[in-house]
Amino acid sequence: MPTSPTPLVLVSGSGRSGTSSLAGTLKRLGLHVPQPEVEASETNPRGFYEPQWVIDFHKRHLRELALFNIDSRPAAVGLVADYLASGEPTEELRDWLAGQLEAPERGDAQIVVKDPHAFWFASAWGIASHDLDIDLRWLTALRHPAEVVGSRDIAYLSSQSEELRLTKETSNVAGWVHAALLTEKAGRGYRRAFVRYVDLLADWRAALAPVQEQLDLSFDTDLSAAPGSRGHHAVDDFIEPSMRKSQLTWDDVRTPDWLRDMAEEVWRLLGVLTTSPTDADTLAALDRIHEDYNARYADAVALTFDHTKAEATLAGRDAREAQRVTVQQLRRDLTQARASKVPPVGGREAASILRRAVVRRVTRRG
């Protein structure tokens, strides 16, 4: 007798958008987070609710590609696609997912996997889920870009030069726009839902009621129950408005007007998807913005060609100088060791290996 596909909710969204709060809430509502989880930390004492294996998987492959989590480069999409063409990362993910289906601690619970990196590997998740008869569903946490970008970097950049602050915050806003557009596109064709972080904190039952319907999930409580008959739930002890520590606005962020306006429009359109996840007009508008973003990025790269070339030239010059100084110091150390008739630690061959290793390290740094 055929069985129903296993529901798997992939919680996505830019870092600091409330993905941990969302995944933690779903766990308390009866969904299963694959073990072991990333441990809580001082920066997030309530927990991350991220499977450790998934975080390691995504980060390892992103490092191979020299990609950032919210990489603003349009070319990054092609880099990931070419990388996944081998099929090896997908096979690795498939093997892990197969193990989760058989994990005894899961029972027959719905699975929730949270990782803000997942959108880069959406195709791998789609293929692996299909092969294993897993019903993949996307749940995206939304938080205003000014709050996401400013939550940590602004505190650090406040004492820096205006030029550095403009550069860093512009890059962060661009990264948010790019990640938001790619995350939205990754969920097309699947059951999906969007929820604003501020709504989750204000009234988690009201915020998750449409999510439950849109994703066809089963929770261990009735979200539609009248306030007087609800009773206390574990989520009530987990979610509270004070979790929203950063409440910054565009007044707190330095970025070009056109990029600020673009980010604000993406934020507005994603808000429409909280009630209509497949609204055709909204998706078309997001596609037009995506094309505009790619074009503007290409213009910016062309405009800064001389600057980039000069910086690379200077960096190469500094690296060669550092290499020269390091080699000279090694030679002095070897000469001094011979003069004192004390063999270098590990012998002459070891010293030679050390010298080559330092030269390679300095060269790579350049």
Buried (B, 14 or more C-beta within 10 A) or exposed (E): EEEEEBBBBBBBBBBBBBBBBBBBBBBBBBBBBBEEBBEEEEEBEEBBBBBBBBBEBBEEBBEEBEBBBBBBBBEBBEBBEEBBEEEEBBBBBBEBBEEBEEEEEBEEBBBBBBBBBBBBBBBBBBBBBEEBEBBBBBBBBBBBBBBBBBBBBBEEBEEEEEEEBBBBBBBBBBBBBBBBBBBBBBBEEBBBBBBBBBBBBEEBBEBBBBBBEBBEBEBEBEBEEEEEEBEEBBBEEBBEEEBBEBEBEBEBBBBBEEBBEBBBBBBEBBBBBBEEBEBEEBBEBBEEBBEEBBEBBEEBEEEEEEEEEEEEEEEEEEBEEBBEEBBEEBEEBBEEBEEEEEEBEEEEEEBBEBBEEBBEEBEEEB
